[in-house]
Amino acid sequence: MSETILFGYWRSSATYRTRIALNLKGVSYRTVGVHLLKDEQVQPAHLARHPSGRVPILEIDGHRIGQSMAMIDYLDETRPEPPLMPRDAALRAQVRDFKDQIVADIHPLNNTSTLARLRSQFGADDAAIASWYEHWIVRGFRVLEQMLPSSGGFCVGQAVTLADIVLVPQVTNARRYPQIDLGQFPNILRIDTALRKLKAFHDAAPDQQPEARQQ
């Protein structure tokens, strides 16, 4: 079987969520760094992997996949244990609803390409960027907080799902902005704390990656 390779940036939340899924599925993989702050994602070597010019890119089973959600779906379909989606249709819809609040509503507005465009096109400085980031995190987290259960260590049900996989990287990103008061989101913090104790989540964390020790 061909080697599994994850091309990504160590602090990228999309790369982070893919590492979690790979770990949960017990897939051995090699990481290849693509440094977003050095624009390595738009260099010919990376564009040859996928025309999107984004991270992560996953090479697995002889295939190349260029979106983290497609990667995680592929892993769940080809390696069904442990399942990342509940069996119950209503619970699956709940997981997808929660997931899309992050993947579709929060993350695209705060990723590096969006923030870079705010700087280049509109002259936004660091303070303006931080204010933009805070606005969309707080708005999104207020929604997530109300969607989460008031007890327990998972977003939906009694086991890890796709909702958990996308939550933890988004919380990690939010912690990079100290002006954001995460204390107003006790359900998010409780679940994030519980999940980060699980080995698959712990080992996938940005501060556990080799690149983090080189900063």
N, C-alpha and C positions, 0 to 999 in steps of 0.2 A: 504493500500500500504506500502511496506517495506521502511525503512529509507534509504535515499541516503547518502552515506559516501564517502568522498574523502580522500584517504590516500596519503599524499605527503609531500614534503619539502617546507617550506614557500617561499624559494628563488629560487626554481626550475622553470625554464621558462616553462617547459611542464606542471607543476602543475598550474602555473600562467595562462597559456592560457586556461586550463580547467576551472578554477574559472571564468574567463571572460565569457566563453560559458554558464556555469551554471547560472550565473547572468543574462545574456541576455535572457535566456529562462525562467527566473523566477522560477528556481528549488531551493527549500530549501534543504540545505545539511549540514552535519556535517563534520568537518575536523578532521583527526587524523594525528598527526605529525609523519613523518618518517625522522629522522635526517641523512642526507647523510654523514656529516662529522664525525659522530659516527658509520658509517657503519651499521646503523639499517636496511638498505634496503637488506642486505644479511644475516640477522638473520632469524632463522627458522620461527618466527612469521610472518614475511613479506613474505618470500618465500612460505608460506602456502597460502597466498592470490593470488600469481601469480608467476610462476617459473622464470620470467625474472629477478627478483631482482632489479627492477627499480621503479621509481615513475613517474607519479602518478598511482594509482589503483583506479578505480571507481566502487563502488557497487551501482547499481541503478535498480529498477524494478525487483529485484531478480536475476540480472545478475552481473557478475564481468568482467570488461574490463581493459586491461593492456597497452593500447597505447593511448596517448592523442588525436591523430587524429581519432582513432576509437571511442573514447568517444564523440568527437564533432560531428562526422557523425551520431552516434546513437542519440544524442540529437536532431539534425536537422531532422532526419527521424521520430522520435517519437513525437517531439514537434515542428511542422513546423513553428510556429510563434514566433518571427520574423524569416524569412528565412536567413540563413547564406551564401547562394549561390544565384547569380542572376538567373533569368529565362532564359536569353539569353545564348545559348550554347557557343558563342565566349567569352562572359564575364566570364562564368564559367571556361573556359579554362584559361583565363587570371588570375583569382583568384588562380587556382591550380598551374599555373606556378610560380606566386609570392610566394605562400605558400611553394612550394617545394624548392625554392631558400634558404629559411630559414630552413625548417624542414629537408631537405635532404642534403643540401650543407654546411650550416653554423653550425647549432646546433650540429650535431654529432661530429664535429671536436673540439668543444669547451666545451663539457659537462664534468661533474666532473670525469667520469670514464676514458675518454680519457686523461685528464690532469694528473690524478693519474698514468696512465700507462707511460706517458712521464717521470714522476719523478722516478718511480720504475724501469723501464727497461733501460732508457737512462740517468738517473741522472740529468734531467733538474731541474735547480734551479728556484727561483721565477722570476728572470729577463728573463730567457729563456721561461718560461711559459707565461709571459706577452707578450713577443715578438710574440710567436706562436698565442696567442689569438688575438692580434692586427692585425696580418697578415690576418687571415681568416675573421675577422669582416670587415676590410677595403675593402678587395677584394669583399666580399659579398655585402656590402653596396653600393659599386660603381655600382654594377649591379642593385640593388633595386632602387637606386636613379634615374637611367635612365628609369626604368619601371614605375615610379610613375608620376601622373599628376602634372603639374606645379601650380595648384591651387586647392582649396577645402580641405576638412578635412577627406577624405576617400581614401583608396588605389585604389579601383575600384568602379566606379559608385557613387551613391548619398546616400548610406546607408552602415551600417556596414556589412562586409563580413568576411569570414574565413581569408582573407589576413590581415585584420586589427587585428584580434585576435592573429595572430602569430607575427605580427610586434612589437607591444608594448613590450611584454616580452623580445624580442631580443634587443631592444633599451635600456631597463632597464639594461640588462646584460652588454651592451657595456659601459654604464655610470660608471660601477664599475672599469673601467680601464682609469684613467684620461689622460693617454698619447694618447688616441685615440681622434683625433680632429673631433668631430661630426659636427662642423660648416661647414665642406665641403659637408654636405648632407642636404641642406635646405628643400628639399621635404620631406625627412624622418622626420626631426625635426618638420616641420609644421603639418604633419598628426599625429605624435605621441602626440604633444601638444594638438591638438583638441580632440583626442580620450581619452586621460587621464582625460579630463573634464567630460566625460560621466560617470554616476553613476556606471554602470556595470564594467567599466574599473577601476575607482577610487577605488571601494570597493574590487576589486580583487588584487590590488597592494601589493607587498610584505610588504611594510611598514605599511599596514593596517591590517596585520595579527597578531594574539595574540603572535605568536612566536617572531615577530620582537621586541616587547616590553620587551621580556625576555633576549635579547642579552646584 
